[in-house]
Amino acid sequence: MHSITITCDDGFPLAANLFPPTGRLKGAVMLCGATGIKRKFYQPFAEYLASQGFGVISFDFRGTGDSLLGKVRQSPASLVCWGTLDMPAVLDTLKRCFNDTRYHLVGHSAGGQLIGLMPNAQSLDSIVTFGASAGRLANFHPWYRLKAHIFMNLFIPVSNLVLGYTAADKLGMGQPLPPKVAAQWRAWCSGKGYPVAGFGKEIKQHYYPELRQPALWMFATDDDIAGEANVEELLMLYSQLKVKRLRLTPKESASGKLGHMGFFRPDNKPLWHYVSDWLNHYHPL
């Protein structure tokens, strides 16, 4: 593993890790994490993909992890920036680091929701996601919907007002979030869903209907956020993707639980073959 810096089109530096493949290069993967989750969380999974012959780049979105410059309350980062600036820069860097191969995106939650904002997303050869959905509160089970409403529509605005940022870490929900990131997260999930609620507002252009790649869409039956209804809502946006759905159950997990985060935990390494099998299908001849 090597630490690298990726420079976005607006000059912003992203902290990233590069994982060279073991043996001959089969393909290259950009690993895009969930909201507020540091790239370190995905390191065992990235190392696994590298051991299977894939070059990997993982990174921290601007305003989070080692890509936070200054104080979080002063960060101008937004979800839109993540999709329009950060992810395209990572893909460009992936191509420079691993030449003449096939390029894939593995996205967790937000890392799969924002692909349609990337102006260069059409150059990906395939897409794999886990827990990527519209995230719309209206589709949550009633008991979880109440909990989510309290977080989204009470905790976020109050935290932003009092602290100048969203202290998601105080609730065990990853890292502190820049105010615009949390505000967009709230607006999108409380409205028409992720990221449709931003169309015509902070999102002036997107590429969702233009993407036609093969995609593996994984979701867990015990995921309170990315339930089947929310998954299908997001896939309606990715209307031209050639999607294979993979429904995972808690019984397949070593811990008996997958939820929204479990797939990438090391104790679920036996499930990671679903991704490597998919990527191996696109191994260059």
N, C-alpha and C positions, 0 to 999 in steps of 0.2 A: 504494500500500500504506500502511495506517495501523496503527500499533501500538495495541492495545487491551488492557484487562484484563477478564477474565470472572470474575465472582464466583459460586462454586458454592453450593449450598444450605447447606453447612456453614461458609460464610464464606471458604473458601480461594480465593485469587486465582490465576488462570491467565494466563500470558503468551500473547498471541495476536496474529495479524495479520489484518487485514481487507482484502480486495481488491475494490474496487468494479468492476462490470462495465464493459466498453467498449460504449457504445451502450445500447440498450434492454435492460432486465433480462429474461432468459429464465428464470431459476431461481436457486436458491441452494444452495451446496454446503458441508457441513462436511467438512473434510479431516482424517482421523484417522490418525496415523502408526503406525509399528511400534515395538516395545519398544526404548527407548534411542536413538531416532533423533530429532534435533531438527527443529523445524518448518522451519528454514532449508533443510534438504535438499529439501523439497517446494516451495520458493518458485518455481522455474521452472515447475513443473507448475501451481501455483496461478495464476501470471501467465498461463499459456496458457488456462486455463479462463476467467479474467476477460476475456481478449481475445476469447473466443467468446461473451461476453454473460452470463456467470454470476458472481454475487456469491459470494465464497469467504471462509471463515474457516478458518485453520490455527492450531494451538496446540501448546504443549508440555504433556504430561501432568504432573501434580503430581509433584514429586520429580526432575524431569528438566529439562534446558535452563534457560530463564529462569523456569520455574515451580518451581525448587528454592529453598526458603527455608532458609537456614542450611546446615549440613553434611549431606552425603548420608547419612552413617551415622545421623543423627538424624531423618531423614525417616520419617514413619509411613505414607507412600504404599504402596498395594498395587494389584495388578491389579483387584481388586474395586472399589476406590475409583475407578479410572479409568473403569470401565463404569457404575457406579451414581451417581457424582457429577460427574465431569469431562465426560463426553460428553453427558449430559442438559443440563448448563448451557450447553455450546456450542450445542446445538440450540435452546435457548430464546433465546439471544443472536442466533443466525442469523435467527430469526423476527422479532425486534425490529428488526434492522438492515435486513432485506429483506422488506417487507410484501407480502401478497397475491400470492404466487407459489407455485411448487412447490419442495419441499425434498428434497435428496438427501444421502446420505452416501457419500463415497468413502473406503474404509478399506484400509490396507496392513497385512497380517499381523494384529497385535493389534487394530488399528483396525477390522478386520472380524470378529474373533473375539468381541469384547466387546459387540457391538450388542444381543444378547439380554439383557443386564443393564440396559439403559436402560428406565426406566419410561415414557418418552415416545417410544420408538422407533416405535410404531404410527403416529405422525403424520408419519413420513417417507413421501415419495411413491415413492422408489426407492432402491436400494442398489447400489453398485458396489464390488467388492473386487479386490485383487491379493494373492496369496500368503497368503490367509486359510485356515487349515486347523486340524485338531485338533492338529497338531504332536506327535503321539505318537511317541516314540522307537522303539517296536516296529514302526512302519511305515517307518522309514528303511532305506535300503540298508545292508547290513552294514558296509561300510567307513566310512560316515558315521555310523552308529549308534554305533560305538566312539568316534569323535571327540566326538559329542554327549554320550555317557555320561560321558566324562572331564570335559567342561565342566560338565554339569548336576550330576553326583553326586560330583565331586571338587572342581573349581575353585570352584563357587558356595558350598558349605558351608565350605570352608577359607577362602575370601576373606571370607565373612561373619563367620567366627569370629575371624580374625586382624585384619582391617581394620574390621569393623563394617558393611561394604557389599560389593557385588560389583564388582570392578574390571574390568568387561567391556571397558573402553577399552584395557586392556593387551593384549588379544587382538584388537584391531581390530574389536570388536563394539559400536560405538556409544559411549554414555556410561556412566559409573559408575552402577550401579543401586541404589536403596534396598533395604535387606535384605529387606523383606517382598515387594517386587516380584519379586526374584530367587528367593526361597524359593517363592512361589506358582508362578512360571514353571517351576521345577524339579519341584515336586510334580505339577503338571498334565501336563507333558510326559512325565514318568517313569511316571505312572499311567495313568488311563483316557483321557487326552487333555484338550485345552483346550476348555472349562473344566469338563467333566463331572466331573473328579476333585474339584472344589470343591463340587459339589452336596451339600446337607445338612450342609456344614461351614461354610466362610467364605461360601458363597453360600446364603442362606436363601430367596431368591425370584428367579425369572428369567422371561423372556418369550419365549424362543426359539420354542416351538410356536405362539405367538399371532401371529407376524409373517407377513403374507400379501402383502407388496409384491413387485413385479417386481424381480429382482436379476440383475446381470451379474457372474458369478464367473470372474475371470481367473486363470490359473495358467500357469507356465512349465514346459516339459518338463525343463529343466535345474535346477529348483529342488530342492535336496536336502532342504529342510524341508517345503515345501508340495507334496509329491508327490500324485499322483492319489488314492492310498488315504487319505491324511490329509484331502484336500479333501472326499472323499465322506463321511468320518466326521463332519466338521463339518456338512456339509449335511444329514445325517440328523437333526441337532439342530434345524436350521432347516427343519423338515419341511413347513411350509406356504408357504414362499417360492416364488414363481414364477421359477425359476432358469433362466437361460441360461448355459451353460458356454462359456468361450472359452479354448481351449488354444493357448498361444503357444509357438513354437519359437525356438531361438537363431538360426536363419537369418533370422528377421524383424528381428533386432536389428542395429543399425549396427556394434556391436562383436563380433557373433557370440556374445554371451553375455547372458543375462537373469538367471538365478539367482533369488535371493530379493529382490534390491534393484534390479535393473537397469531395470525398467519406468519408474521415476520419474527416471532420470538423463537430463539434457538431450540426450545423444546418441541417445536413443530417442524423441525428440519425434515422429518419424513414426508411432509407435504410439499416440500420445495421442488420435488421432481416434476410436479405439474408445470412449473415454469420452465425448467430446463428441458423437459420433453418438448414443450411448445417451441422454444428457441432452437432446439436441435432440428426441428422440422424445416427450419429456414437456413440451415447450414449451407454455405456456398459450396457448389460442386467443385 
